[in-house]
Amino acid sequence: MSYLNFDKSELVNLEYSLPREVLLTNRTGGYCNTTIVGCNTRKYHGLFVLPVDKYQGRRYVLLSSMDETLIQHGKEFNLGIRCYGKNIYEPRGHKYIVDLDFDRACALTYRVGGMLFRKSVLFLHNREQLLVKYELLEAHSPTVLRLRPFLAYREIHALTRSNPEADTGYVPVENGASFRMYRDFPELKIQLNRKCGYVHRPLWYYGVVYQEEQRRGFDYREDLYAPGYFELPIEKGVPVVLSVSTSEVAARGLTRVFNDNIRMRPLRDSYLNCLKHAAGQFIVSSNGLKEVYSGYTWLGKGLRETLIALPGITLFRDGDIRTFEEVMSSLFKTYRRQIYNGSRQADAALWMFWAVQQYVRYTGNPEGAWRKFGAKLKGIARSFADGGRMGVTLQENGLLYAKMQGVAMTWMNAYDDNGVPITERGGCQVEVNALWYNALRYLIDNGSAYGDDAASLERWRRIAGSVEECFSRTFWCEERGHLADYVDHSGRNIFSRPNQVIACSLDYSPLTEEQKASVMDHVKRELLTVRGLRTLSPKNPLYKGIYDGNQHQRDLAYHQGSTRVWLLPFYIETCLKLYGDLFLKKAWTLVNAFEEDMTVHGVGSICELYDGDPPHNPHGAISSSVAVGGLLRAVYLMENYKNNGQ
């Protein structure tokens, strides 16, 4: 029995199936994403989605879906499914589904009369090639398989309409055909491992509805182009393998390629292995760079998110030191301006110090880390101290003041319909200054131990001393027992937010143990849930406990109550330092609670956010790098504490 179990009797129930999504990636930026029954409910869904270098690496849905039809005695059974309106689905192939397996490939089994039919989907790693294996497991009469592709050829954030500019022609290739709807786009080569007939019958299918886009208040109707169909006999015990690729392949070897690749895939046979598998999907190699996607399917790449996720999805996933180092090297090529000049983000570059500290924690080699990263880290610190960063000022008391009119300069960066930040937090932000203090102390300790000039060390000591002296005076709310979220010229913002947890968890914290304990008690009472930390206390009148509705309604809740998984490991880390064995059992309970979600929303992964209110329904990107990486880091912290007492 598979670890990822689904209620087989409910697979035909669209209320059960449509919220559950599967994701396959090729590790170079391409993906296959749809619901577990193959009905696309988002504009981001597609069977074959690739980044296109000519268009700045933006991802394009080339092949939206593929309809499979089984034919016996002249009677056709279409296994596809598309939505055309409220409760209007045509065809309704989901009614034949009897099983779903997601161990190595994504495999659906259909029962149609006396036929038992299975299709298994596999995206090859480091190649722009998707394989689908079709197997007739049971049949009592000659059977024909018909395959009809539905093309979109549009960017993932857009939708397409029927238009005369689309190229409706095709070019024959070995056991298949090649299509390209528009010039300057990749060719889509569809081939089979056996000889087949191809009937070219160009048709537009109008008004396909994506329910999730409709629910979220976006444009939700699309026209899809079906150029024709492939047809061939299928026999029991003789698989048919379909290849979708941007390059022509050796068609006759497709069965062997599928089987060889499926054997190499690790099983999703446990909660931890699901997290590890999901972690690998975020790391992409392209154009000589190794980078990290923030989440699937619509989130892109970002400096802050990469640094927060990176230790968990590399070092604490499987000890992948090399990938950690390669991603760090790529960051300095891709985000050099942002790292040294700010680019409207106050904190992103400071996470570089934290990431290096995780590297040291795993490798146990602080001197090697200093040699590898020290010069770059010193450059980052100088950029803050010298006043060369956009919107960030070093005050006389050593604290960083970050404010740009109309710009949200921290990770809480949602904007309303008029482009005004919902949580601007302009001023001295608590986590930014905690990260700044952590960075200074790291430079002092390592510069003293492994070689830095006396003038620089004296400068860092002076600034760090000022921060240490005034941090509590600036942020500590004695009467409330927690830290202010930020401080500006109007005074303290005393909203109870989770950013203060970061200040408690860092290797170098400006807080006393008593202050940390008080903060943790407060966070436990008002922010902690079974799905991470709330972004705002429910006691606050601005609190929004449900993340749903149109774009404006969701933006209001995005950082005003919805929970974040990635913050939970910082809470766990602090509590382990404070309470040790007394907290270890609770820590495991918090992390293992997400196992319930392995077959919900994004199958086998952890999503971006949850409702702040029970039952804490999942929302956002179905697979989040900072969430998955955070949980893997938490597992490492707990295992390390259990084994080493630290």
N, C-alpha and C positions, 0 to 999 in steps of 0.2 A: 504493500500500500504506500502511496506517495505521502511525503510529509505535508505538502500543500494540498489539503483536502477541500473539496467543494461538495455541496449538497447536490448530488446528481439529479435528484428529483426536481430541484429548483433551477437548473440550468436553462430550462425552457421559459422560465419566468423572467421577463425582461426587467422587472423591478429589482430582482435579485442580481441579474447578470450585467446590466448596463453600467452600474456604478463601479464594477470591478474591471480593472485594466491590466493588460500584459504589456511588457516592454522587452524588446530585444535590441541590442546595439552591436555595431561592428568595430568599436574602439577607435574609429577615425572621425566620428561626428555623425555618422548615419544611424538611423533607428527605424524600427518597426513598432508601432504602438496602436493598439485598438482595444476594444472591450473583449471580454473572454468569449463572446459569441461572434466576434468579427463585425459587429455593427459599429461604424464610426459615429461617435457622438460629439466629437470636437473637431474644429478645423485643423488641429495639430495632429490628428490621427492619420495614419497612412501605413500602407504595407511596405513602402520603399521610399524613405525620406533621406536626402543627402545634402551635405553642405556643398555649395557651388563656389569654387574659388573665384570665378569671374565676377561674382556678385558679393565680394568681401566675406566669403565663407558663410553667407546666410543659408539657412536650410530650406530646401524645397521639397514639397510633396510631389514626387514624380508619379508613382503608382499609388492610387488611393486604395484600391481593393481588387480582389479577384473573385469572380463568381464561379463556383464549381457546380456543374450540373451532371447528374447521373441519368443515363438513358437506358431503359430496358423495354423491349417490345414496343418501341416507338413512344413510350411514355417518359416525360421529362420530370426530374425532381431537382429543382434549383436549391442549392444549399446556402446561397448568399442571403444577405439581409441589409436593407437600407431603409431609412425613415424618410417619409414624404410629408409628414404632418403629425398632429397629435394622434397617437395610437394608430397611425397609418404606416405599415411596414410592408414592403414589397421588394423582393420575395420574402418569404418567412421561413428561411431555411433553418433558423434556430430551433424550430419545433422538432427537428430530427436529432438534435444533439443528445447523447446519452452519457458522455464522459469527457473529462478534461484532465490532461496530465501536463504538469509544468516542471518536471524534474530536470531535464537537460534542454530539450526543445519544448516548444508549445504545441501540444498535440490534442486535437479535437476528434472525437469519435462520433459518427452519425449512424443511426439505424433507419434505413428506408425500406420498408417492406421486408423482404428476405435478404437485403443487402446490409452488410456492416462495413463501414468505410472510415478510414482514418487519414487525416492530413496532419503533418508535422512540419512546423516552420522553424527555420534556423538561419540566423544572420551570421555569415562568416566573419571572423575577426580579421581586422586589418585589410579587408577587401571590400569593394563595393559590389557585393554579391549576396543575394538572398536565395535560399533554397527551400523548396516546399516538396516534401515527399508524400505521395498519395498511395495508399495501400487499400486494396479490396480484400477485406478479411473474410467475408462470407458473401457468396452469390450463387444462385442456382440457374442463372440464365446469362447469355452473353450480355456484356455491359459496356457502354461507351461513356467516356469521360469528356466533357466539354468544359473548356476554360475560357472565360471572358474577362479580359483586363479592363479596369476603369482608371483612366489617366486624369491627372489634375494639372501637373506642371505649373505649380504656383508656390509662392513663398508661404511659410507655415502660418504667418499672421494674417494672410490675405485669403480671399476666396475667388474662384474663377467663374466666368460666365461663358456661354457659348459665343463664339466669335469667328468671323471669317478669316482671321489671321492664322488660326491654328492649322498646322500642316496635317492633313488627314491621310497622307500617304504612308507607305511602309516599304521596307527593304528586306528581302528574304535573307535569312542567315541559316546556318546549319540547324535543322529541326526546329525552326522557329521564325521569328520576324523581329525587325528592329523599327522603333518608332522614335520620333522627335517632334513634339508639337510646335516648338519654337526654335528659331535659330539661336546659336550661342549657348544652348543648353545641352546637357549630356544626352547621348542616345540611350534609349531604354531597349535593351536586347532581351527578349523573352525566348528561351529555348527549353526543349525537353530532351530527356535522355533517349527517347525513341522517336522514330519517324511519326509524323502527325500531319494532319491536314490543317490548313489555315484558310478560313473564309473571311475575306476582308469586307466588312459591312459597317462602315462608319455611322455611328449614331451618337447623338447627345442625349443624355438622361437629365431632364430638367427638374430643378426644385428639390434637390436632395437637402434634407434638414439635419442640422447638427444641434441636438436638443440642449446640450450643455452650453453652447454659445447663446442659444435663445434664452435659456434660463438666466444667463449672466448679463443679458442686455446688449449683446453684440449682434452684428449681422450674422445670419445663420443659414442662409440658403445658398446652394452652389449647384452648378451644372457640371457634370462629369462626362468625359469623352470616352466612348467605348469603340475602338477601331474595328473590332471583329472578334472571332473566336478560334481557338485551337480545338481539335477534336481527334481522339484516338481511342482504340479499344483498351480496356484495362482488365487484367485477369488476376484471379486470386494467386497470391504468392509472387507476383511480378510487379514490383513497385514502379510507379511513374514519378520521375523527379523533374521538377520545374526549376529553372534558373532565371532569376531576374538580375541583370547586371548592366553596367555601363560599357562593358567590353564583351566581345564575342568569346565564348569559352568552348572547350572541347566537350560537346554535348554527350557523347557516349560514356564519358567518365564521370558523369554527375552522381550516379549511385555511390560509387566508391568515394567521391569527395564528401558526400553527405555522411556516409557511415564513418569515415575517418575522422571527420570533425566532431560528430556526435560523441564518439568515444573519448575524445580529449576534453569534453566539457565536464566540469565538476558538477556533482549532484546538488540540488537544492534540497538536502535531506535533513536539515535542522534549522533552527532559528538563526544560529550563529553563521551557518554556511550561506543562508539567504542574505544576511547582512554583508558578508564578504563578497558574494557574487554581485550584489547591488553596488558595492563600493567600486568594483572594477569597471562598472559601466560608465562612471563619471570621468575616468581618465582617458583622454583621447590623444592620439599622435597624428599630426599632420603638418606638412610644410616645414619639417625639421624641428617642430616644437612639441613639447609634451605639456598638455594643458588640462584643466578640470572644468567640466560643465557643472554649473551650480545646481541644476535640476532638470528633470525631464517632465514635459517635453518642450515647454516654451521658455524656460530660463536659459540664459546664455552663460557667459564666462565673466568672472569678476575677481578683482584682486582680493578683497576682503573675504569673500566666500571661499576662494581657493585656499587661503592661508588657514582659515578656521577648519576646513574639511580635511586638508592635506595630511596631517599626522594620522588621523583615524583611518583614512582610506588607503594609506600606504604602510607606514611603520607599524601601526597597531592592528592592521588587517592581517598582514602576513610577513612582516619584517622587510618590506620592500624599500630598502634604503636608497637603492639606485634610482627608482622612480621619484622618490621624494626629492633627491638632488637634481634630477632632470627637470622636474616641474619648477623648482626654485630658480634654476638657471633660466628657464623660459620666461618666468615672471619678470626678470630684470630686462629681458629683451622686449616683451610685449607692453609692460606697464612702467617703463622707466620714468616717464614724465610724472605719472601718478605717484610713484614711489618717492620721488625726490621733490616734487612740486605740489602735490596734494590733489589737484584736479577735483575740487569740491568735496573731498572726503577727508574728514579730520583724523579718523582712526585707522584707516586701512593699512597704511605702511607700518604702524606700530604693532600690528599683529605679526609682522615679520619676526620680531624678537620672540614672541610667544611660540611661533612655529619652530624656531631654532631651539628654543628651550625644550620642546617636545622631542626634537631630534637628539639632543644631548641626553634626555631622559632615557631614550631607547638605546642609543649607541653606547652610552657610558663614556664618551670621549669628548669632554669639554674643550680640550686643547685643539683637537681636530676640527671641531665646529668653529672655533675662533679663527683658525687659519682659513677655513673655507668661506665663512660668512662675515667675519669681524669687520673687514674694511667696508663692506656694503652697509652693515648696521651702523657703523660710525657715520657714514655719509647720510643716512636717514636722520640720525639724531642731530647732526649739524644743520640739516635743512629745517628742522623745527626750531633749533636754538638761534639760527641766524635770521629767521624771519622771511625765509624764501618760499613759504607755502601759502597757497590761496586761502584767504579767509581765516588763517590761524596765526595767533599772536602769542608770543611768550611773555607773560606778565612778570613784573618785578618779583612777585612771590613764587615764581617758578612754575605756576600753573599755566596750562594752555587754554586760551580763550578762542573758541571757534564759532564764527558767525559770518554768514553771507546773507544779505537780505533776500528772502524768498527761496532759500536753499536749505534742504535738510541735509546736514553734513555728517550724520551718523547713519547706522544701519536702519534706524527707524525713519525711512525715507519715502513714505507714501504721500501723494499729493491729491488735492481735491480737483473738482472739474475745472476750476479756474487756474490751476497750476500753483496753488498755494499749499505749502507743506502742512500736513495735518499734525505732525509732531516735529516741529522745526528744532526745538531743543537748543536754540542758539545760546552760547555762553561757555561756561566751564562745565563740560559734561563729566559725570562721575567716572564712566568707564574709560573715556579718552585719557583722563589724567591719571587714572590707575595704571593704564598701559604705558603712559609716559614715564611714570615713576619706575615701573618694572624695567623699562628699557634702559633708563639711566643707571639703575643698580646693576643690571647685567653688564653694561659697559665698564662700570667701575671695578667689579669683581674680576671679570675676565681680562680687562685691560691691565689690571695690577698683576695678575698671575702670569699672563702670557705676552706681555709687552705692549705698552702704549706710551705715548709721550707724556711727560709730567704735566704739561700745560693743559692737555685735553682732559687728563684725569682730574686735575684740580677744577676745571670748569664743570665737569659732570658732578663732582662731589658737591660743589657749591649749589648747583641747581637742585640736585636730589635732596640736599639738606633743607632747602627752602620748601620744596614740595612736602617733605615729611613733616615739617613744622606746621604747615598751614592746611594740610589736606583735611584733617579732622575738623579743624576750626571752620573750614569752608563748607564741608558736606555733612558733618555729623549732626543729626537732629536728636538731641538727648531725650527730649520729651516723647519722641515717637519711637526711638530705639532702632532707627534705620538711617540710611544715607539719602540725602537729597539727590534727585535725578540729575539736575543741573543747576547752576547758579549764574544769574546774569545781573545786570545793573539794577534790576528790580528786587533782587534778593534770591532766596532759595525756592526752587520748585520742589515741593515736598511730595509730589505724586509717588506712589509706591510702584516702582517698576523693577524689572529683573536686572537692569544694567549694573546695579550695586553688587550682584553676585560675582560678577567678573572681578571687581575690586577685591573681593574677599579671597578669591581662588588663586590669584597669580603667585608665582614663586616669590616675588618681592612685593609684598603688600604694605601700604602705609598705615594699615589698621592694626589695632591691638587684638589679641585673642578674644577679649571680652566683647569688643565691638563686632567682631565677626560672628560670634555666637548669638548676639542680639539680632543681627541682620538675618541670620539663618532662621531664628525663631519667627521673626516677622514674615519672611518669605514663605515659610511653611504654613503659616496661618492664612496668608492672603493671596499668594501667587502659585504655590505648588499644586499641581493636579496630577492625575494618573497619566497624563499625556504631555508632560513638560511644564514649563513655567508660563503663567499668564503674562502678557505684556503690560497689563495694568490691573490694579486691584479692583475687584467687584464693588468695593465701597466707594469708588470714584464715580461721580455722576456722568463722566464721559465714557464709562465702561460699556463695551459692546460684547456681549457674551456669545453671540452667534455670528459666524462669518458666512453670510449668504446674501442673496439679493443681487441688485445690479452693481455696476462698477463702483458707483459712489458709495453705496451701502457697504460694500466689501472693503473699500479703502478706509472707511471710518472705523472698521473693526480690525484692520490689518495689524495695527500696533496699539490698539486700544482695548485689548481683552483676549484676542486669540492667543493660543499657546504656541510656544516654540520648543521643539525637541532639543535643538542644539544648545540651549542654555542649561538643560538638565545636568549634563556632565560637570559643569562648573559648580553647580549646587552639590552634586555628589562628591566632587573632589574636596570642596571645603569641609563638608561634614565628615569625611573620612579623616582629614587632618585634625579636626576638632574632637571627634568622638570615637574614632578607630573602630574596634570590634563591635561596639554598641550600635554602630550605624550600618555595618556591612550587610546584614540581612535586609534592611530596608532598601539599601542601594540596589541589591539584586532584584528586589520586588519591583522597584521603579523601572529598571531596565527591561526585565522580563515581561512587564505588562504589555509591551509593544508586540509581543509574539501573537497576541490576539488579532493583530492587524495584518498578518502575513498574507491573508487571503481577502483583504478588504482594500478598496481603492486601488493602490498600486500593488499588484500581487508580488510578494517576495521582497518588498522594500518598505521604506518609511517615508511618509509624505512631508510636505513643507510645513503644515500647521494644522491645528485642531481648534474646534470651538473652545472658548473659555468655560462655557457652561456644560454640565453633564447633559448627554452621555459623551461629550467631547468627540463629535463627528469629525472625520478627516476632511481636509480641504487642500486647495492649492496644488502645486506640482506633485505628481504622484510619487516621485522619487527625488529626495532632496539630499545633496551631497553633505551639507552641514549636519543634517539629522542622522544620516547613516554613519558618517564619520564620527560624530559625537558619541553615538551609542557604542561604536567599536572602541573608542578611546575610554569610555566608561568601563567597558568590560576589561580592558587592559589594566586600568587603575585598580579595579576590584580584585582581579587575579593577582596583581603585583602585591597588593596589600595582604591578601590571604597567604601568599607564599613567602613574602619578605617582611611583612609588618610595616610597609611604608608605601 
